């Protein structure tokens, strides 16, 4: 899940940025513009690390409160 959050989503976001710039270049000509893609870049490694740490902390706190 962490690999997906940092790697695959980030790369698909970079591809969306590139494709949108290509669409903009074509739209300057006579080719009708298409629908812009979403340019969400995913999580940075720091965000993924903090999310993991937060999830583990909350899970631990819930676990000890049940016992």
TORKOLDO-951788 format. One record per residue: x, y, z of N, C-alpha, C, O in turn; residue in three letters; residue number from 1. Coordinates in steps of 0.1 Angstrom, whole numbers, plus 5000, padded with zeros to 4 digits. Layout:
<rs>
(r (X,Y,Z),(X,Y,Z),(X,Y,Z),(X,Y,Z),ALA,NUM)
...
</rs>
This chain:
<rs>
(r (5008,4988,5000),(5000,5000,5000),(5009,5013,5000),(5006,5022,4993),UNK,1)
(r (5020,5012,5008),(5028,5024,5008),(5035,5026,4995),(5037,5037,4990),UNK,2)
(r (5039,5015,4989),(5046,5016,4976),(5036,5022,4966),(5040,5031,4957),UNK,3)
(r (5024,5018,4966),(5013,5023,4957),(5011,5038,4960),(5010,5046,4950),UNK,4)
(r (5011,5042,4973),(5009,5056,4976),(5020,5065,4972),(5017,5077,4967),UNK,5)
(r (5032,5060,4972),(5043,5069,4969),(5048,5067,4955),(5052,5077,4948),UNK,6)
(r (5048,5055,4949),(5054,5053,4936),(5044,5054,4925),(5046,5063,4916),UNK,7)
(r (5035,5045,4924),(5026,5044,4913),(5018,5056,4911),(5016,5061,4900),UNK,8)
(r (5011,5061,4922),(5003,5072,4920),(5011,5085,4916),(5006,5093,4909),UNK,9)
(r (5023,5086,4922),(5031,5098,4918),(5035,5097,4903),(5034,5108,4897),UNK,10)
(r (5039,5086,4898),(5042,5085,4884),(5030,5087,4875),(5031,5094,4865),UNK,11)
(r (5018,5082,4879),(5007,5085,4871),(5003,5099,4871),(4998,5105,4861),UNK,12)
(r (5006,5106,4882),(5004,5121,4882),(5013,5128,4873),(5009,5138,4866),UNK,13)
(r (5026,5124,4873),(5036,5130,4864),(5032,5128,4849),(5033,5137,4841),UNK,14)
(r (5026,5116,4846),(5022,5113,4833),(5010,5122,4829),(5009,5127,4818),UNK,15)
(r (5001,5124,4839),(4990,5133,4836),(4994,5147,4833),(4989,5154,4824),UNK,16)
(r (5004,5152,4840),(5010,5165,4838),(5015,5166,4824),(5013,5176,4817),UNK,17)
(r (5023,5156,4820),(5029,5156,4806),(5018,5156,4795),(5019,5163,4786),UNK,18)
(r (5008,5147,4797),(4998,5146,4787),(4990,5159,4786),(4986,5163,4775),UNK,19)
(r (4987,5165,4798),(4980,5178,4797),(4988,5189,4790),(4982,5197,4783),UNK,20)
(r (5001,5189,4792),(5009,5198,4785),(5009,5196,4770),(5009,5205,4762),UNK,21)
(r (5009,5183,4766),(5007,5179,4752),(4994,5184,4746),(4993,5190,4735),UNK,22)
(r (4983,5182,4754),(4970,5186,4750),(4970,5202,4748),(4964,5207,4738),UNK,23)
(r (4976,5209,4757),(4976,5223,4756),(4984,5228,4743),(4980,5237,4737),UNK,24)
(r (4995,5221,4740),(5002,5224,4728),(4993,5222,4716),(4993,5230,4706),UNK,25)
(r (4986,5211,4715),(4978,5208,4704),(4966,5218,4703),(4962,5221,4692),UNK,26)
(r (4961,5222,4715),(4950,5231,4715),(4953,5245,4709),(4945,5253,4705),UNK,27)
(r (4966,5248,4709),(4970,5261,4703),(4969,5261,4688),(4968,5271,4682),UNK,28)
(r (4969,5248,4683),(4967,5247,4668),(4952,5246,4665),(4944,5252,4672),UNK,29)
(r (4948,5238,4656),(4934,5236,4651),(4928,5224,4656),(4917,5220,4652),UNK,30)
(r (4935,5216,4664),(4930,5204,4670),(4921,5207,4682),(4926,5214,4691),UNK,31)
(r (4909,5202,4682),(4900,5205,4694),(4906,5200,4707),(4911,5188,4707),UNK,32)
(r (4906,5207,4718),(4911,5203,4730),(4903,5191,4736),(4891,5191,4735),UNK,33)
(r (4910,5182,4743),(4903,5171,4750),(4901,5175,4764),(4904,5185,4769),UNK,34)
(r (4896,5165,4771),(4894,5167,4786),(4907,5166,4793),(4915,5157,4791),UNK,35)
(r (4909,5176,4802),(4922,5175,4810),(4921,5164,4820),(4911,5161,4826),UNK,36)
(r (4933,5158,4822),(4934,5147,4832),(4937,5153,4846),(4942,5164,4847),UNK,37)
(r (4933,5146,4856),(4936,5150,4870),(4951,5149,4872),(4957,5138,4869),UNK,38)
(r (4957,5159,4878),(4971,5159,4880),(4975,5157,4895),(4983,5164,4901),UNK,39)
(r (4969,5147,4901),(4972,5144,4915),(4985,5136,4915),(4986,5126,4908),UNK,40)
(r (4994,5140,4923),(5007,5134,4923),(5009,5123,4933),(5020,5117,4934),UNK,41)
(r (4999,5121,4941),(5001,5110,4952),(5009,5116,4964),(5010,5128,4965),UNK,42)
(r (5013,5107,4972),(5019,5111,4985),(5035,5111,4983),(5040,5103,4976),UNK,43)
(r (5041,5120,4990),(5055,5120,4991),(5060,5110,5001),(5051,5105,5009),UNK,44)
(r (5072,5105,5000),(5077,5095,5010),(5075,5100,5024),(5072,5091,5033),UNK,45)
(r (5077,5113,5027),(5074,5118,5041),(5060,5116,5045),(5057,5112,5057),UNK,46)
(r (5051,5119,5036),(5037,5118,5039),(5033,5103,5042),(5025,5100,5051),UNK,47)
(r (5039,5094,5034),(5036,5080,5035),(5042,5075,5049),(5035,5067,5055),UNK,48)
(r (5054,5080,5052),(5060,5076,5065),(5051,5080,5077),(5048,5073,5086),UNK,49)
(r (5047,5093,5076),(5039,5099,5087),(5026,5092,5088),(5020,5090,5099),UNK,50)
(r (5020,5089,5077),(5007,5081,5077),(5008,5068,5083),(4999,5063,5090),UNK,51)
(r (5019,5061,5080),(5022,5048,5086),(5024,5049,5101),(5018,5041,5108),UNK,52)
(r (5031,5059,5105),(5034,5061,5119),(5021,5064,5126),(5018,5059,5137),UNK,53)
(r (5013,5073,5120),(5000,5076,5126),(4990,5064,5127),(4984,5062,5137),UNK,54)
(r (4990,5056,5117),(4982,5044,5117),(4986,5034,5127),(4977,5029,5134),UNK,55)
(r (4999,5032,5129),(5004,5023,5139),(5001,5028,5153),(4997,5021,5162),UNK,56)
(r (5002,5041,5155),(5000,5047,5168),(4985,5046,5172),(4982,5042,5183),UNK,57)
(r (4976,5050,5162),(4962,5049,5165),(4958,5034,5168),(4950,5031,5177),UNK,58)
(r (4963,5025,5160),(4960,5011,5161),(4965,5006,5175),(4957,4998,5182),UNK,59)
(r (4977,5010,5179),(4982,5006,5193),(4973,5012,5204),(4970,5005,5213),UNK,60)
(r (4969,5025,5203),(4961,5031,5213),(4947,5024,5214),(4942,5022,5225),UNK,61)
(r (4941,5021,5203),(4928,5014,5203),(4930,5000,5209),(4922,4996,5217),UNK,62)
(r (4941,4993,5206),(4944,4980,5211),(4945,4980,5227),(4939,4972,5233),UNK,63)
(r (4953,4990,5232),(4955,4990,5246),(4942,4995,5254),(4941,4992,5265),UNK,64)
(r (4934,5003,5247),(4922,5007,5254),(4911,4996,5255),(4902,4997,5263),UNK,65)
(r (4912,4986,5246),(4903,4975,5246),(4906,4965,5257),(4898,4959,5263),UNK,66)
(r (4919,4964,5260),(4924,4954,5269),(4920,4957,5283),(4923,4950,5293),UNK,67)
</rs>
